[in-house]
Amino acid sequence: MHFDLQTIWAILVTILIAGYILTDGFDLGVGILHGFVAKTDIEKRVTINAIGPVWDGNEVWFITAGGAAFAAFPELYAALFSSLYIALFVVLLALIYRAVSFEFRSKEESEGWRKFWDQSIFWSSLLVALLIGVAIGNIIAGLPIKNSAIEGDLLHGFVYAEKFPISFINLVNPFTFHGLYGLLVGVTTVLFIMMHGVSWLLWKTEGSVAERARSIGLKIWLPFVIMYVVCTGIAYTISYKIGDVSKVKYLNLPQDMVQQIAGMLQGNVLPHALFRFPAIEFALIILAALCAVWWLIAVKNANGAQAFFATFFTFVFAGLAVMFGAYPLAVPSSLGLEHSISIYNGCSSQLTLTVMLIAAIIFTPIVIAYQAWVYKMFLFKISPESLKREIEAGGEEY
C-alpha cells in the first residue's frame, strides 16, 4: 500500500462513509425498530425523542461524504451517481420522507394520523438501510462499467454499460451475481443497523422500551452472524477477470502494484481479488466477529454504552476489511479489471488533493469535536414516565 495523496483520500472518504453509517445508522435502526419496541403512543414518542436531537445532524455525514468523493475522485463520483442514479434518488426521497414523518407525526392527535406516520418512519428507514447495503454489495461484486478511454473516447470517461430500467433492476436482480450479492449485503446491513439501533436504545432509554429493544437484539444477533459469514465467504470467492492485460495501464497504478497484480494472475483472472492481503483481511474479519460477540454480551447485560461501541467497532473492522480488500480499486468492473475505477485513474489533480487535505486537517477535527459535544449534551436517559412529565411541563415532542 502506498502512502500517497490518493491513498490518504481513499481512507478519508471511507471514514466519511463509515461516519454516516455509524451515526445515521443507529437512528435508521431506531426507525426500523420504532413500531416493535414501542406499543403505546407515549413509548413511540420515547423512541423518536431518543434520536430527536441528533438524527438530522447525522445526515450531514452523507452530504460530506458525497462532497469529498466529488472533489477527490470526480470520475468515481460521476460513474457511481450515473450507474446508481435511480437507487440513490430513491434513497434521497426516502430520507426526505423520513424527515417529514418525524416532523408531521405530532401535528395531529388522531390515532390514524400517527399510525400512518409511524409506518412511514419504518418503511423509509428500512428502504434507506437496505439500498445502502445493496449499493455496497454491488460495488464489491463488480459493476458493468467500461472505461471509454480504452476505446479511444477521452470525452465520456467511465460509462455504465446497462441502460435504465435494466440498470436499476439488475442492482436487485438475484439472477445476476452483483445483484444477488447486493441483496445479501443489503439484508446484512439492515440487520447490523437494527443492532446499532438496539445499542442506542439501550444506552438512551430505560423501562419497557429498552427491555423490548434488548429482547429483539438477542433475536437478531444470530441471523446477523450467519449473514456476515455468508457474505464474507462469498467475498472470498470473488475474482476479477482481465479482458486485455495490455490495457491494465489504464488503471494508472504505480508500477510495483502492476507487478504485484501480474504476479497473482492465473491466466487472465485475478483470483480471491478481495484477499490480496490475506493476513490483514483475516485479522480484520476476526476482529469484527469478536466485536459482534462483545455486543451480544453487552446486550445480555443491558449495557447500552458497551453495546454501542461494540457495533461501532464491528463496522469499523468490517469496513477496513473491505477497503484493504478492494485497494487500490474504487469500483471494480465486471467487464474486465482494466475497465475498473482505481483511486489513481479516478482522482483529482495533486494540487486539488493537497489543498483539500489542508482544509480537512483544519476543519474535520472541529466538526467532530462539535458533534461529540452535541452527543454529550443530549446523552441522558429517557423513559415514558420522564417524557410524560416533560410534555405536561410544555416541552417539545415528536
Long-range contacts (C-beta under 8 A, 24 or more apart in sequence): 1-324, 1-327, 2-254, 2-257, 2-328, 5-347, 5-350, 5-353, 5-354, 5-357, 6-328, 6-343, 6-344, 6-347, 6-353, 7-327, 7-328, 7-343, 8-353, 8-357, 9-68, 9-72, 9-73, 9-343, 9-347, 9-353, 9-356, 9-357, 10-73, 10-323, 10-327, 10-328, 10-330, 10-343, 11-323, 12-68, 12-72, 12-360, 13-65, 13-68, 13-69, 13-72, 13-73, 14-319, 14-320, 14-323, 16-61, 16-64, 16-65, 16-68, 17-65, 17-319, 18-315, 18-316, 18-319, 19-61, 19-64, 19-65, 20-58, 20-59, 20-61, 20-62, 20-64, 20-65, 21-132, 21-193, 21-315, 21-319, 22-196, 22-312, 22-315, 22-316, 23-54, 23-58, 23-61, 23-371, 24-55, 24-58, 24-59, 24-61, 24-62, 25-129, 25-192, 25-193, 25-196, 25-197, 25-315, 26-51, 26-193, 26-196, 26-197, 26-199, 26-200, 26-308, 26-311, 27-51, 27-54, 27-55, 27-58, 27-197, 27-200, 28-125, 28-128, 28-129, 28-193, 28-197, 29-125, 29-129, 29-193, 29-194, 29-195, 29-196, 29-197, 29-198, 29-200, 30-125, 30-197, 30-200, 30-201, 31-98, 31-121, 31-122, 31-124, 31-125, 31-126, 31-197, 32-122, 32-125, 32-126, 32-129, 32-190, 32-193, 32-194, 32-197, 33-194, 33-197, 33-198, 33-201, 33-213, 33-216, 34-118, 34-121, 34-122, 34-125, 35-118, 35-119, 35-122, 36-212, 36-216, 37-201, 37-209, 37-212, 37-213, 37-216, 38-209, 38-212, 39-208, 40-384, 41-111, 41-114, 42-384, 42-387, 42-388, 43-208, 43-209, 43-384, 44-114, 44-118, 45-106, 45-387, 45-391, 45-397, 45-398, 46-205, 46-209, 46-382, 46-383, 46-384, 46-387, 47-201, 47-205, 47-209, 48-102, 48-105, 48-121, 48-398, 49-382, 49-387, 49-397, 49-398, 50-200, 50-201, 50-204, 50-205, 50-382, 51-200, 51-204, 52-102, 52-398, 53-374, 53-377, 53-378, 54-374, 54-375, 54-378, 55-102, 56-99, 57-371, 57-374, 59-95, 62-95, 68-356, 68-360, 71-348, 71-352, 71-356, 72-347, 72-348, 72-352, 72-353, 72-356, 73-330, 73-341, 73-343, 73-346, 73-347, 73-348, 74-346, 74-348, 75-157, 75-158, 75-341, 75-345, 75-346, 75-347, 76-330, 76-331, 76-341, 76-346, 78-157, 78-158, 79-145, 79-157, 79-158, 79-159, 79-160, 79-331, 79-341, 79-346, 80-139, 80-331, 82-159, 82-160, 83-143, 83-145, 83-160, 83-162, 83-167, 84-135, 84-138, 84-171, 86-164, 86-165, 86-167, 86-168, 87-131, 87-134, 87-135, 87-168, 87-171, 88-135, 90-127, 90-131, 91-127, 91-128, 91-131, 91-132, 94-124, 94-125, 94-127, 94-128, 94-131, 95-124, 95-128, 97-124, 98-124, 98-125, 98-128, 102-398, 103-398, 105-398, 106-397, 106-398, 126-190, 129-189, 129-190, 129-193, 130-186, 130-187, 130-189, 130-190, 131-186, 132-186, 132-189, 133-182, 133-185, 133-186, 133-187, 133-188, 133-189, 133-190, 134-171, 134-172, 134-182, 134-183, 134-185, 134-186, 135-171, 135-182, 136-182, 136-185, 136-189, 136-322, 137-178, 137-181, 137-182, 137-183, 137-184, 137-185, 137-186, 137-231, 138-171, 138-178, 138-179, 138-181, 138-182, 139-331, 139-332, 140-181, 140-185, 140-235, 140-238, 140-274, 140-322, 140-326, 140-332, 141-177, 141-178, 141-181, 141-182, 141-238, 141-332, 141-334, 142-177, 142-178, 142-238, 142-240, 142-332, 142-333, 142-334, 142-340, 143-178, 143-331, 143-332, 143-333, 143-334, 144-170, 144-178, 144-333, 144-334, 144-335, 145-331, 145-333, 145-335, 145-339, 145-340, 145-341, 146-333, 146-335, 146-339, 147-250, 147-333, 147-338, 147-339, 147-340, 147-341, 147-345, 149-250, 150-247, 150-250, 150-338, 150-339, 158-331, 158-339, 158-341, 158-346, 161-335, 177-334, 178-334, 181-231, 181-234, 184-227, 184-230, 184-231, 184-234, 185-231, 187-227, 188-224, 188-227, 188-228, 188-230, 188-231, 191-220, 191-223, 191-224, 191-227, 192-224, 192-311, 192-314, 192-315, 194-220, 195-220, 195-221, 195-224, 195-295, 195-311, 196-308, 196-311, 196-315, 198-299, 198-307, 199-295, 199-298, 199-299, 199-304, 199-307, 199-308, 199-310, 199-311, 200-304, 200-308, 201-304, 202-299, 202-302, 202-303, 202-304, 202-307, 202-308, 203-304, 203-305, 203-307, 203-308, 203-379, 204-304, 204-379, 204-381, 204-382, 205-381, 205-382, 205-383, 206-381, 206-382, 206-383, 207-383, 207-384, 207-385, 208-384, 209-383, 209-384, 210-302, 210-304, 214-299, 214-302, 217-299, 217-307, 218-296, 218-299, 218-300, 221-292, 221-295, 221-296, 221-299, 224-292, 225-289, 225-292, 228-288, 228-289, 228-292, 228-318, 232-285, 235-274, 235-275, 235-325, 236-272, 236-274, 236-275, 237-272, 238-272, 238-273, 238-274, 239-269, 239-270, 239-271, 239-272, 239-273, 240-269, 240-270, 240-273, 240-332, 240-333, 240-337, 240-340, 241-268, 241-269, 241-270, 241-336, 241-337, 242-268, 242-269, 242-270, 242-336, 242-337, 242-338, 243-268, 243-335, 243-336, 243-338, 243-339, 244-336, 244-338, 245-338, 247-336, 247-338, 248-337, 248-338, 250-338, 250-339, 250-345, 251-328, 251-329, 251-337, 251-338, 251-340, 251-342, 251-344, 251-345, 252-342, 252-344, 252-345, 253-328, 253-342, 253-344, 254-344, 257-328, 261-337, 270-337, 273-325, 273-332, 274-322, 274-325, 274-326, 275-325, 276-325, 277-324, 277-325, 280-321, 280-324, 281-321, 281-324, 281-325, 284-317, 284-318, 284-320, 284-321, 284-324, 285-317, 285-318, 285-321, 287-313, 287-317, 288-313, 288-314, 288-315, 288-317, 288-318, 288-321, 291-317
